[in-house]
Amino acid sequence: VIRREKVRCFMDSIVYLDDHFVSPSEAKISVFDLSILRGYGISDYFRTYEREPFHLEDHLDRLERSAKEMEIILPKNSQEITLLVKEAITRLPNSELGFKIIVTGGASSDQYMPDGPPKFIMIVTPIVPYSKMFYEEGIRLITHNFARAFPLAKTIEYTAAILGMKKASRCGVQEVLYLDSKDNLLEAGKANFFAFKNGTLITPSEGIVKGITRKIVLEVAEGVFPIEERKISKEEIPLFDEAFITSGTQGVLPVIQIDKHLIGTGKVSPHVRT
């Protein structure tokens, strides 16, 4: 069923490339683009709720910050992208949509340094809902050592996340939780991490891509719970009362186990449900 949903999702998608909306099969870039040759490029992802882009301005601000950090010139400005997003919504009228924006490093004649302009790609795909079971019963994580080279930028380089998810799949769990070289918790493959410890909401502060949903959770929690953005040691995992991950794709997903440690009672907690 999941495979069929993904195939349908692909067939119903559209792509914006080279100043035109095209079908996925028509979207092509040069094999000499540095996104292919060297994994050099930036990206961002957001979705609609009730057909409205969720915190679009925040996502476009982050795209600009990523471009600056990676020294890539954006081919489109925020106003132009906003108009393209609105047009895409009218082209796919029957579902909630996910938007993946990619800005490539550009073509390279020596296959190393860019000498062609960056490509702007926007992939628009109907949302395939995440299983309700995971929101009701929680997910399990395994830890895996990896630290991003450029945490201030959201890049297209997801090799560690893919390998981590393969490891998670082999272990029968749903996500991977990165650790730095000193065994401090960082983030999941495509999500930020939070935990409650002694009534305080804690979340890693360094070495992570700070997501938009993470920002919203911190804003909502301010004044409701004590909050600490800090280094969190792997040794603290058995002391967590609750835990969850956040992302633009999944929203807020409760975590009931990390490695062999049950979080709290091993059940989804009231804080995460609300």
Disulfide bonds with the S-S distance in Angstrom:
none
